[in-house]
Amino acid sequence: MMTANASAEAANYTQKKIEQATDWVASTASSVKDGIDALSTPRWLKALFDSSTSDGQQGSRSEHDEGSSHDTRNKGIPKQSSNNENGDGGGGGEEAALAGVAAAAATASLSDEDAEERVAATNAQMMLLTRKMIEIRNILQEISTSGGGQSLTRVQLPSIVVVGSQSSGKSSVLEAIVGHEFLPKGNNMVTRRPIELTLVNSPDAAAEYGEFPALKLGKITDFSQIQKTLTDLNLAIPDCEAVSDDPIRLNIYSPHVPDLTLIDLPGYIQIAAADQPESLKSKITSLCDKYIAAPNIILAISAADVDLANSTALRAAKRIDPRGERTIGVITKLDLVDPSRAIDLLQNRSYPLQMGYVGVVSKVPTSLTTRASSGLLSRFSGSGDSSDIGSVIAKNEELYFGRHPAFTRALGDADDRTGQQQVTLGVINLRNKLMRILERTMAKNLQPTCDAIHQELEETAYQFKVEYNDRPITAESYLAQSLDSFKLSFKEFAGKFGRDQVRAMLKSELDQRVLDLLAQRYWNRLDEESTSPLSPLDDIAIKAILRPVSELPIAPSDDVYWHRQLDACVSNLTKSGVGRTSTTLVSNALSGEMEHLVNSGAFKTHPYVKTIVQDATMEILSSRFYSTADQVENCIKPYKYEVEVEDREWSKSREHAFALLKEELRQCEAAYYKLQRSVGGGKKLSQVEKFVEKNRKGVVKIEDANEVYGFSQALIEKGREGLFLTKRADIIRLRMQALKSKQCKSKDNKYYCPEVFLDVVADKLTQTAVLFLNVELLSDFYYHLPRELDARLGHGLGPQQMENFAKENAKVRRHLELQERKQKLELAAEKIESVIAMQKTTRLQSV
């Protein structure tokens, strides 16, 4: 009894579900038919739907009336038995048929939804894998370009390399994939360097933009500017070279591009032009062969209006990839040939490739381009961006292929009877194909790439351990260490260069001025500097103007001449701009010492920092220069009118003046000895000196020097110099004797001892100037320079400037690059291991 009741309940439940399915199928069919009638659909589609509907209705009525089988029209749908437990045999065939249709429709709907979900999941996984591998590829590329001269020869991730002859449509295909015109164009050969193009799908990007990583130009949203930059970089290669293997790296971020890595190469040529080197063809071939080697994928571009037998791209691909395992053929300009001819080219029969061919019409139609201002491009793109030529090209391809039934038939399933194969058409399909192939190729290279990265990492880690004992370093720490070292050197210099050193330096400068004044007012005789003979009247006049210093010890104490000479010397010394001179002297000394510290310290290999230190030094010194000079001048004004001398000061200056004259005598004797050697000995020089003396007195003429005496003009000049040094030495000896005499022991005899009194004045000027130089200039400079360097170097440099600074030192650059190489390899290893783990998890879930 329980069994019968359960069976009845099950039958009622089944019947109820069948009725619900019947209602759902009927309503769905009616809605679809109404929708089709309302739309402007082709007649063949309406007729097909109407005939199917009428056949179904007629079949249902026939089956209901005649109770016939469904085997003829509804194969695979089982016939429901009329002997059910409720005894309801009427309508059972119709209900069974409707139940079968409902079940099949529901199953098909669920299958379609599952298939779509699976495709969407697969595409998402594929894009994720490709994006991860592109990230790893960019990391490895950074290591190769800035890894201390060590390239990653073992690690090679696949890229899609685009090759083709000039005018084959290579640039149009790439621009159709990107959706913008950005490649260089021109009549002559404008692509002279490989362009390594990385497309990054960025759904959340506010705008499409490109970046040149090596140029540090930032984000460029204007693609015409990208085109100009590429053109300039390519045309920078001189015509005599024509091509270069130095790549241009460009990253494009957009929500409309797939994640791809493409490499555009110079187009093949058949013969070099007159202004091109004869080796250009072979250079292009060698460059392309380098890039289309394994594991890269070859995208061989060929024009449809050129016989494939003459395709340079396919010929090169066949040579490097003889089995066609890594080559995709792209046939461009399909609109230039008959559709049947185009389909025949895409059949993959004449020149078979395992990845097949794709046909495209990638040229932007002129009619659409000229009407861009009307908004037609925006309607085609669907994004409102009239610069998105990808959508325009896709729409144009859709219209062109739809106009020709031959393409519609070729897009269907393969026909084994005719031997026709299914073809792939359109830029969109090409993009999808490239994504799938790149993902598949990258997935196949995952484990080998991971192993190669780990091997490189082990070697780099061992090298870092051996060379630097795993000691980390940063640009910031190196800058701080270098700055501290410079500050320490600066502090040591500040302790050594103080008041005493400034006094000695300034006193030495004033001593030289004192000697110059003594020579001008006491030691020199005008007749000694005359180059022509003097008449007796001239000699008398000169003696009245300038009396010899030999008369000074015996001159009367009230002799006005010698009083005026000493007063003039004091006035010249005190009014010679001591303030400006002393300030300039100290400023130059500080600047020179800072330059020495930079060139000999931690900053010696850093020209940029050297400039910063020099600028900071000059800025601080310049800000204090005029005020310090004015202070010194104001404080030495009293000495311009009166100088009081103490006995202690006189005694000290007397000793210093004697030492000063002694040094001057030594220099005169040394110069005279050097002059003797230059003319061939002292005897020769004495002869020339006698001739010069006779010429001065008018005894001999200068014209007789060469003819009579055999003396050249250069020898005569040396004779004059020797005579001057001889007389100067005699005067200095005379004055040294005067300083040692009793006459110069008393300060009251200052007019007889001008050397001593002028030294007293110079010493007083020095002491006064040093006081203000120490306070106004030295102390201020020692306080502000370290703080100014902290502001300009410690806080004023950005991360990139710090890195550039550190890498100016070859040893530090090597340390940083090896450390950076190790860190990037660790990052790459971590990323690729996560990709492998993700792949394993996906496979387990699918199982």
Summary of the structure (lengths in Angstrom):
residues: 847
radius of gyration: 50.0
end to end distance: 44.8
largest distance: 169.4
contacts: 2499
relative contact order: 0.07
helix: 66%
strand: 6%
